[in-house]
């Protein structure tokens, strides 16, 4: 499977962690795995999961207005509770909760009505399945000896593991055949080794059924793109990549987590991600009834407003200048003839660019189109001078973007100077 061109140009996706854990507002799956609540108390949340205000069209409209081009819903987290009416087992919201129906299908249909690509999250591991904790890996660094993850040493049952793998494959087949997702976002790979998971075989199986489906990297070497989590990489990964990041400090709904990132913080992170050639997958956690917190919707819309004002610098671009040429991120048009400089602080007097060999034909503020005077100062032999662009009179509230229209494709000087 080749990387689909829509993915690296999407720039923003919305991650949705929604499941029974929203009923009590506990950590998704991890709360029982780590002993914060008992497994029985965790699963009692099945009785309170109603989804009675679930409006997937409202979700899709919000995501579109945020500037997202795709979304990823947790079809099944580590707790094993499926959000669709799975035929492979009975642990689903359709069978075991008052919601009583498939919740994935309406999400898929709504996204497509709004022109968004469909992503589904699926956890390989399943801490509820009776056949999951039946084998131990030969060696997995950091493996926790937890009864939900592995059996005691000497109590392995390879036949039961094979039954689990058949269940695992059957659920993935269902997602592909029923929903034809554009993206499968896998997780939960760390408790077994590649030989046990047989991920090479799984990738071939997916390719045979849905060759256009993009796969993330959590397939132990068999995915299409890298997925750094919660921390912006200082050095961007090579190839396609995506940073998954929470709007507050939690993946799912946690009523006491009010530490939401500001719109300015989100704009800054987003700009740094796209400047490094990646996508941002920004996570929200709806309540058990399906409603999105106003604080989270407000931040998505704030980010979307900035993206809409600067869409030329976002969509249809690739990674910009390496560090050192401009004090801030930048993006580059696909034809490599327009350079977009992103300035987080209001520029004072000028914005400087070093090492730019290609002459600048025009400098203007993205959004308003206001032209900016510019000139090159210094330079010697093969070493270009410094480009100075006059500061805009009216900076953007969150980040100002300046477009440099170049006289040809961008060419940079990366040497150490002359003399």
C-alpha positions in Angstrom: 0.0 0.0 0.0 1.4 3.4 -1.0 0.7 6.5 1.1 -2.5 8.1 -0.1 -1.9 11.8 -1.1 -4.8 13.1 0.9 -3.1 12.2 4.2 0.1 14.4 4.2 -2.0 17.3 2.9 -4.8 17.0 5.5 -2.7 18.8 8.2 -5.3 18.5 10.9 -7.4 15.6 12.2 -9.6 15.3 15.2 -9.1 12.4 17.6 -12.2 11.3 19.5 -11.8 9.2 22.6 -15.4 8.1 23.4 -16.5 5.1 25.3 -18.1 3.8 28.5 -15.3 5.4 30.6 -17.0 8.8 30.0 -19.9 7.6 32.3 -17.8 8.0 35.5 -15.2 10.2 33.9 -12.4 7.7 34.7 -9.3 7.1 32.6 -10.0 5.0 29.5 -9.2 1.4 30.2 -6.1 2.3 32.2 -8.1 3.0 35.3 -8.8 -0.7 35.9 -5.5 -1.9 34.5 -3.6 0.2 37.0 -6.0 -0.6 39.8 -7.5 2.9 40.3 -11.0 1.3 40.0 -11.9 -2.4 40.1 -12.7 -4.1 36.8 -16.2 -4.8 37.9 -16.8 -1.1 38.8 -15.3 -0.1 35.5 -17.6 -2.4 33.5 -20.7 -1.2 35.5 -20.4 1.9 33.4 -21.9 -0.1 30.6 -25.3 0.5 32.3 -24.9 4.2 32.1 -23.7 4.7 28.5 -26.7 6.2 26.8 -25.3 8.2 23.8 -28.8 9.8 24.0 -27.6 13.2 22.6 -25.1 11.8 20.1 -25.3 13.9 16.9 -22.6 12.8 14.5 -23.5 15.6 12.0 -22.8 18.2 14.7 -19.5 16.5 15.4 -18.6 16.5 11.7 -19.6 20.1 11.2 -17.5 21.1 14.2 -14.5 19.2 12.9 -14.9 20.8 9.4 -15.1 24.3 10.9 -12.0 23.5 12.9 -10.1 23.1 9.6 -9.8 19.3 10.0 -9.7 17.1 6.9 -10.2 13.8 8.8 -11.2 12.4 12.2 -10.4 9.2 14.2 -12.9 7.6 16.5 -12.0 5.0 19.1 -14.0 2.1 17.7 -12.5 -0.1 20.4 -10.1 0.8 23.2 -8.1 -1.5 25.4 -11.2 -2.3 27.5 -12.5 -4.3 24.6 -15.9 -2.5 24.3 -16.7 -2.1 20.7 -18.7 1.0 19.5 -20.2 -1.0 16.6 -22.4 -4.1 16.6 -19.6 -6.6 16.3 -20.5 -10.2 15.3 -17.2 -11.5 16.6 -18.2 -11.1 20.3 -20.9 -9.7 22.5 -19.0 -6.9 24.3 -20.3 -3.9 22.4 -22.4 -0.8 23.1 -25.1 -2.3 20.9 -25.4 -5.4 23.0 -24.5 -4.3 26.5 -25.5 -0.6 27.0 -28.7 1.5 26.9 -27.3 3.1 23.7 -28.3 -0.2 22.1 -27.1 0.5 18.6 -24.1 0.8 16.3 -22.4 4.2 16.9 -19.6 3.9 14.3 -21.8 3.8 11.2 -23.5 7.1 11.8 -20.1 8.7 12.5 -18.8 7.4 9.2 -21.8 8.6 7.2 -21.7 12.0 8.8 -18.0 12.6 8.1 -18.5 11.7 4.5 -21.5 14.0 4.2 -19.2 16.8 5.4 -16.3 15.9 3.1 -14.1 14.5 5.8 -11.9 11.4 5.6 -12.9 8.6 8.0 -10.4 7.2 10.6 -11.1 4.4 13.1 -9.0 3.6 16.1 -8.6 0.0 17.1 -6.6 -1.5 20.0 -4.8 -4.7 19.2 -4.8 -5.8 22.8 -8.1 -6.5 24.6 -7.9 -6.6 28.4 -11.5 -8.0 28.6 -11.2 -11.0 26.2 -10.8 -14.3 28.0 -8.2 -15.5 25.4 -6.0 -12.4 25.4 -3.8 -12.8 28.5 -2.6 -16.3 27.4 0.9 -15.9 26.1 4.0 -14.0 27.1 6.4 -12.3 24.6 10.0 -13.5 24.3 11.1 -10.0 25.2 9.2 -6.7 25.3 11.0 -3.9 27.1 9.0 -2.5 29.9 6.3 -5.2 29.9 4.1 -5.0 33.0 3.3 -8.3 34.7 -0.4 -7.5 34.9 -3.1 -10.2 34.9 -5.0 -8.4 32.2 -2.0 -8.5 29.9 -0.1 -11.8 30.4 -0.5 -15.1 32.2 1.9 -16.1 35.0 5.2 -17.7 33.8 4.5 -21.3 32.9 0.8 -20.8 32.4 0.8 -20.0 28.7 -1.8 -21.5 26.3 -0.8 -20.9 22.7 -4.1 -22.5 21.4 -6.1 -19.8 23.2 -3.9 -17.1 21.8 -4.7 -18.4 18.3 -8.4 -18.1 19.1 -7.7 -14.5 20.2 -5.9 -13.7 16.9 -8.9 -15.1 15.0 -11.2 -12.8 17.0 -8.7 -9.9 16.4 -8.7 -10.4 12.7 -12.5 -10.9 12.5 -13.1 -7.5 14.1 -10.6 -5.7 11.8 -12.3 -7.4 8.8 -15.7 -6.1 10.1 -14.4 -2.5 10.3 -13.0 -2.7 6.7 -16.0 -4.4 5.2 -18.7 -2.4 7.0 -17.2 1.1 7.1 -14.4 1.1 4.5 -12.2 3.5 6.6 -9.7 5.8 4.9 -7.4 5.3 7.9 -6.9 2.6 10.6 -5.3 4.0 13.7 -3.9 1.0 15.6 -2.7 1.0 19.2 -2.0 -1.5 22.0 0.9 -3.3 20.2 3.4 -3.3 23.0 2.4 -6.4 25.0 3.4 -8.9 22.3 6.3 -9.1 19.8 5.9 -8.9 16.0 6.1 -12.7 15.6 3.2 -13.2 18.0 1.0 -10.5 16.4 2.1 -11.5 12.8 1.7 -7.9 11.7 3.3 -8.5 8.3 0.5 -11.0 7.6 -2.1 -8.6 8.9 -0.8 -5.8 6.7 -1.2 -8.1 3.6 -4.7 -9.1 4.8 -5.7 -5.4 5.0 -4.1 -4.6 1.7 -6.1 -7.4 0.0 -9.4 -6.1 1.4 -8.8 -2.3 1.3 -5.7 -1.3 -0.5 -6.4 2.5 -0.1 -6.6 2.4 3.7 -3.8 4.3 5.4 -2.2 2.5 8.4 -0.4 4.2 11.3 2.9 3.0 12.6 1.7 1.0 15.5 2.2 -2.3 13.6 5.8 -2.8 14.7 7.4 -1.7 11.4 4.5 -2.4 9.0 2.7 1.0 9.1 2.7 4.0 6.8 3.5 6.9 9.0 5.0 7.8 12.4 2.9 8.7 15.4 4.7 10.7 18.1 2.4 11.2 21.1 1.8 14.2 23.4 5.2 15.8 22.8 6.3 17.7 19.7 9.5 16.1 18.3 12.5 18.5 18.2 13.7 16.7 15.1 10.7 15.8 12.9 10.5 12.1 11.8 11.5 11.3 8.3 8.6 10.6 6.0 4.9 11.2 6.8 4.1 11.7 10.5 1.3 12.8 12.8 1.4 14.2 16.4 -1.5 13.1 18.5 -2.2 15.6 21.3 -4.9 16.2 23.8 -6.8 19.5 24.1 -6.5 19.2 27.9 -4.5 16.6 29.8 -6.8 13.7 29.2 -7.8 11.5 26.2 -11.3 10.8 27.3 -13.9 12.8 29.3 -12.5 13.7 32.7 -14.9 16.2 34.4 -12.2 17.7 36.7 -9.6 18.2 34.0 -9.9 21.9 33.2 -6.3 22.3 32.0 -7.3 23.1 28.5 -4.6 24.5 26.2 -5.3 28.0 24.9 -6.1 28.7 21.3 -2.7 30.4 21.1 -1.0 27.3 22.3 -2.8 25.2 19.8 -2.0 27.5 16.9 1.6 27.4 17.9 1.8 23.6 18.2 -0.1 23.2 14.9 2.2 25.7 13.1 5.3 23.8 14.4 3.8 20.5 13.3 3.0 21.5 9.7 6.3 23.4 9.5 8.0 20.1 10.2 5.9 18.4 7.5 3.5 16.6 9.8 -0.2 16.5 10.7 -1.7 17.3 14.1 -4.3 14.8 15.4 -6.0 16.9 18.1 -8.0 14.9 20.7 -11.3 15.6 22.4 -13.3 13.5 24.9 -17.1 13.7 24.6 -19.4 13.0 27.5 -21.3 9.7 27.8 -24.3 11.3 26.1 -22.3 12.2 23.1 -22.0 15.9 23.6 -18.7 17.8 23.2 -17.6 20.0 26.0 -18.0 23.8 25.2 -14.5 24.5 26.3 -13.2 21.9 23.7 -15.5 23.1 20.9 -14.4 26.7 21.6 -10.7 25.8 21.1 -11.4 23.8 18.0 -13.2 26.7 16.5 -10.5 29.1 17.5 -7.9 27.0 15.8 -10.2 26.7 12.8 -10.5 30.5 12.5 -6.7 30.9 12.3 -6.4 28.1 9.8 -9.2 29.6 7.6 -7.4 33.0 7.6 -4.1 31.4 6.6 -5.3 28.5 4.5 -2.9 29.2 1.7 0.0 28.7 4.1 -1.6 25.4 5.4 -3.1 23.3 2.7 -1.1 22.3 -0.3 2.2 23.0 1.5 5.2 20.9 2.6 7.8 21.4 5.4 9.4 24.7 5.3 12.9 26.0 6.2 15.3 24.0 8.4 16.0 25.6 11.8 18.3 28.6 11.7 17.0 30.4 8.6 14.0 32.0 10.3 13.0 32.3 14.0 9.8 30.4 13.7 8.2 27.6 11.6 7.5 28.0 8.0 5.8 26.1 5.2 6.5 25.9 1.4 4.1 25.7 -1.4 4.1 22.4 -3.3 5.8 24.1 -6.3 8.5 25.4 -3.9 8.0 29.0 -5.2 6.2 30.5 -2.2 7.6 30.5 1.3 5.3 31.2 4.3 7.0 32.6 7.4 5.0 32.1 10.6 5.7 34.6 13.4 4.4 33.8 16.8 5.2 37.2 18.3 4.2 40.5 16.7 7.2 41.4 14.5 9.1 44.5 15.5 10.5 46.6 12.6 11.3 43.6 10.5 11.4 39.8 10.0 14.7 38.4 8.9 15.5 35.3 6.8 19.1 34.0 6.4 20.6 31.8 3.8 17.9 32.4 1.1 19.6 32.3 -2.3 16.4 32.7 -4.4 15.4 36.4 -5.0 12.1 37.5 -3.5 9.6 39.1 -6.0 6.9 40.0 -3.5 6.3 39.9 0.2 2.8 40.1 1.6 0.7 39.4 4.7 -1.4 36.2 4.3 -5.0 37.0 4.9 -5.0 40.7 4.2 -2.7 40.7 1.2 -0.9 43.8 2.4 2.4 44.1 0.6 5.5 44.6 2.7 8.8 46.3 1.6 11.8 44.0 1.7 15.5 44.2 0.9 18.7 42.1 1.2 21.6 43.4 3.3 25.1 42.1 3.1 26.3 38.9 1.5 29.7 37.9 0.0 30.6 35.6 -2.9 28.4 32.5 -2.5 27.0 33.5 0.9 23.7 35.4 0.5 22.9 38.4 2.5 20.1 38.6 5.1 16.6 39.3 3.8 14.8 41.9 5.8 11.0 42.1 5.4 9.2 45.1 7.0 6.9 44.2 9.9 3.2 44.2 9.2 1.3 47.1 10.6 -1.5 44.8 11.9 -0.3 41.5 13.3 -2.6 38.5 13.7 -4.0 37.8 17.1 -2.3 34.4 17.4 0.4 34.1 14.7 1.2 36.4 11.7 2.1 34.8 8.4 4.1 36.4 5.7 4.2 35.0 2.1 7.4 35.4 0.1 6.8 34.9 -3.6 10.1 33.7 -5.0 11.7 34.2 -8.4 12.1 30.4 -8.9 12.2 27.4 -6.6 13.6 27.9 -3.2 17.4 27.5 -2.9 19.2 27.7 0.4 22.7 28.3 1.5 23.7 25.8 4.2 27.4 26.5 4.5 29.5 27.9 7.3 30.3 31.2 5.7 33.3 32.6 3.8 36.7 33.6 5.0 
